[in-house]
């Protein structure tokens, strides 16, 4: 009502949704190719100094795939008569949860096998974030705690406190939530 000269044109909105879906399908296919190629590179570089960085990049790709997975999760129940929807049916396992699980597996692998990895604070934080998205709250809290205690100078510490505060708030542990928010 504030901008009466702007009308929502349902035809344009449908076109925009189709374009978004087609774009996301293309992005997903490209990401899947990148993941496949990176896995082949990891196999070739096994035991090299580059291996932990390659695993970290794979986890990041899975986290990006989770974003597309959320898009597909939201659009799965829509009309299935368009060609883009048919293409989407090829991507049946492209859900946010599947990608988050894969990312978490890789972060856990890095944590266990490459203890001296230079970006371990990011490994813990991103693993915590993936765990939180998967409703694995205890694991998320433990990983956020590792960021705070093992990397007190990391740029991720304020975000870890914020995430812990939000988890505590959602669990109605208000005093704990306040302590985390004040720590920021």
C-alpha positions as CSV (number, residue, x, y, z in Angstrom):
1,X,0.0,0.0,0.0
2,X,2.9,2.4,0.4
3,X,3.8,2.2,-3.3
4,X,0.6,2.0,-5.2
5,X,2.3,2.4,-8.5
6,X,4.0,-1.0,-8.1
7,X,1.8,-3.9,-9.0
8,X,2.7,-7.5,-8.5
9,X,2.4,-9.2,-11.8
10,X,1.9,-12.9,-11.2
11,X,3.1,-13.7,-14.8
12,X,6.4,-12.0,-14.1
13,X,6.7,-13.6,-10.7
14,X,6.1,-17.1,-12.2
15,X,8.8,-16.3,-14.8
16,X,11.2,-15.2,-12.1
17,X,10.6,-18.4,-10.2
18,X,11.2,-20.5,-13.3
19,X,14.5,-18.6,-13.9
20,X,15.5,-19.1,-10.3
21,X,14.8,-22.8,-10.5
22,X,16.7,-23.2,-13.8
23,X,19.7,-21.2,-12.4
24,X,19.8,-23.3,-9.2
25,X,19.7,-26.5,-11.3
26,X,22.6,-25.3,-13.4
27,X,24.5,-24.2,-10.3
28,X,23.9,-27.6,-8.7
29,X,25.1,-29.5,-11.7
30,X,28.3,-27.4,-11.8
31,X,28.8,-27.9,-8.1
32,X,28.4,-31.6,-8.4
33,X,31.0,-31.7,-11.1
34,X,33.3,-29.6,-9.0
35,X,32.8,-32.0,-6.0
36,X,33.5,-35.0,-8.2
37,X,36.6,-33.4,-9.6
38,X,37.8,-32.4,-6.2
39,X,37.3,-35.9,-4.8
40,X,39.5,-37.2,-7.7
41,X,42.2,-34.6,-6.8
42,X,42.1,-35.6,-3.1
43,X,42.7,-39.2,-4.1
44,X,45.8,-38.2,-6.1
45,X,47.1,-35.9,-3.4
46,X,46.6,-38.3,-0.5
47,X,49.5,-37.9,2.0
48,X,50.6,-34.5,0.5
49,X,50.7,-31.3,2.4
50,X,47.8,-30.1,0.3
51,X,45.5,-32.8,1.4
52,X,43.9,-31.0,4.5
53,X,43.3,-27.9,2.4
54,X,41.6,-30.0,-0.3
55,X,39.3,-31.7,2.3
56,X,38.5,-28.3,3.7
57,X,37.5,-27.0,0.2
58,X,35.3,-30.1,-0.2
59,X,33.5,-29.4,3.0
60,X,33.0,-25.8,1.9
61,X,31.5,-27.1,-1.4
62,X,29.1,-29.3,0.6
63,X,28.1,-26.3,2.7
64,X,27.4,-24.3,-0.5
65,X,25.4,-27.3,-1.8
66,X,23.3,-27.1,1.4
67,X,22.1,-23.7,0.3
68,X,20.9,-25.1,-3.0
69,X,19.4,-28.0,-1.1
70,X,17.3,-25.6,0.9
71,X,16.1,-24.1,-2.3
72,X,15.1,-27.5,-3.7
73,X,13.5,-28.4,-0.3
74,X,11.3,-25.4,-0.6
75,X,10.4,-25.9,-4.2
76,X,9.9,-29.7,-4.2
77,X,6.1,-29.6,-3.6
78,X,5.5,-27.1,-6.4
79,X,4.0,-27.9,-9.8
80,X,5.9,-30.8,-11.5
81,X,4.7,-30.2,-15.0
82,X,7.4,-27.8,-16.2
83,X,10.6,-29.0,-17.8
84,X,12.7,-27.4,-15.0
85,X,10.8,-29.5,-12.5
86,X,11.5,-32.6,-14.5
87,X,15.2,-31.7,-14.4
88,X,14.9,-31.1,-10.6
89,X,13.7,-34.6,-10.2
90,X,17.2,-35.8,-11.3
91,X,18.5,-34.1,-8.2
92,X,16.5,-36.2,-5.7
93,X,19.2,-36.4,-3.1
94,X,20.0,-32.7,-3.3
95,X,18.6,-31.8,0.1
96,X,20.1,-29.4,2.6
97,X,20.3,-32.2,5.2
98,X,22.3,-34.5,2.9
99,X,24.8,-31.8,2.1
100,X,25.1,-30.7,5.7
101,X,25.8,-34.3,6.7
102,X,28.5,-34.7,4.1
103,X,30.1,-31.4,5.2
104,X,30.0,-32.4,8.8
105,X,31.6,-35.8,7.9
106,X,34.5,-34.0,6.2
107,X,34.9,-31.4,9.0
108,X,35.1,-34.4,11.5
109,X,37.7,-36.1,9.3
110,X,39.8,-33.0,9.2
111,X,39.5,-32.6,13.0
112,X,40.6,-36.2,13.6
113,X,43.2,-36.7,10.9
114,X,44.8,-33.2,10.5
115,X,45.1,-31.9,14.0
116,X,47.6,-29.2,13.0
117,X,45.5,-27.8,10.2
118,X,46.0,-24.0,10.1
119,X,42.2,-23.3,9.8
120,X,41.0,-25.5,12.6
121,X,39.0,-22.7,14.2
122,X,37.0,-22.5,10.9
123,X,36.7,-26.3,10.9
124,X,35.2,-26.3,14.4
125,X,33.0,-23.3,13.7
126,X,31.6,-24.6,10.4
127,X,31.2,-28.1,11.9
128,X,29.2,-26.5,14.8
129,X,27.1,-24.6,12.3
130,X,26.3,-27.7,10.3
131,X,25.5,-29.6,13.5
132,X,23.2,-26.8,14.6
133,X,21.4,-26.9,11.3
134,X,21.0,-30.7,11.7
135,X,19.6,-30.2,15.2
136,X,22.6,-31.9,16.7
137,X,22.7,-29.3,19.5
138,X,25.1,-31.0,21.9
139,X,27.7,-31.5,19.2
140,X,27.2,-27.9,18.0
141,X,27.8,-26.5,21.5
142,X,30.9,-28.7,22.0
143,X,32.4,-27.4,18.7
144,X,31.5,-23.8,19.5
145,X,33.2,-24.3,22.9
146,X,36.4,-25.5,21.1
147,X,36.5,-22.4,19.0
148,X,36.2,-20.2,22.1
149,X,38.7,-22.2,24.3
150,X,41.3,-23.4,21.8
151,X,41.3,-20.3,19.6
152,X,40.6,-17.3,21.9
153,X,42.1,-14.8,19.4
154,X,40.1,-16.1,16.4
155,X,37.8,-13.7,14.5
156,X,35.2,-16.5,14.9
157,X,35.0,-16.2,18.7
158,X,32.2,-13.5,18.8
159,X,30.2,-15.6,16.3
160,X,30.7,-18.7,18.5
161,X,29.5,-16.8,21.5
162,X,26.5,-15.5,19.6
163,X,25.6,-19.0,18.4
164,X,26.0,-20.5,21.9
165,X,23.8,-17.6,23.2
166,X,21.1,-18.4,20.6
167,X,21.2,-22.1,21.5
168,X,20.8,-21.3,25.2
169,X,18.0,-18.8,24.5
170,X,16.1,-21.4,22.4
171,X,16.5,-23.9,25.2
172,X,15.2,-21.2,27.7
173,X,18.5,-21.1,29.5
174,X,18.3,-17.3,29.7
175,X,21.0,-16.7,32.2
176,X,23.5,-18.7,30.1
177,X,22.3,-16.9,27.0
178,X,22.9,-13.5,28.6
179,X,26.4,-14.6,29.6
180,X,27.2,-15.5,26.1
181,X,25.8,-12.4,24.6
182,X,27.7,-10.2,27.1
183,X,30.9,-12.1,26.3
184,X,30.7,-10.7,22.8
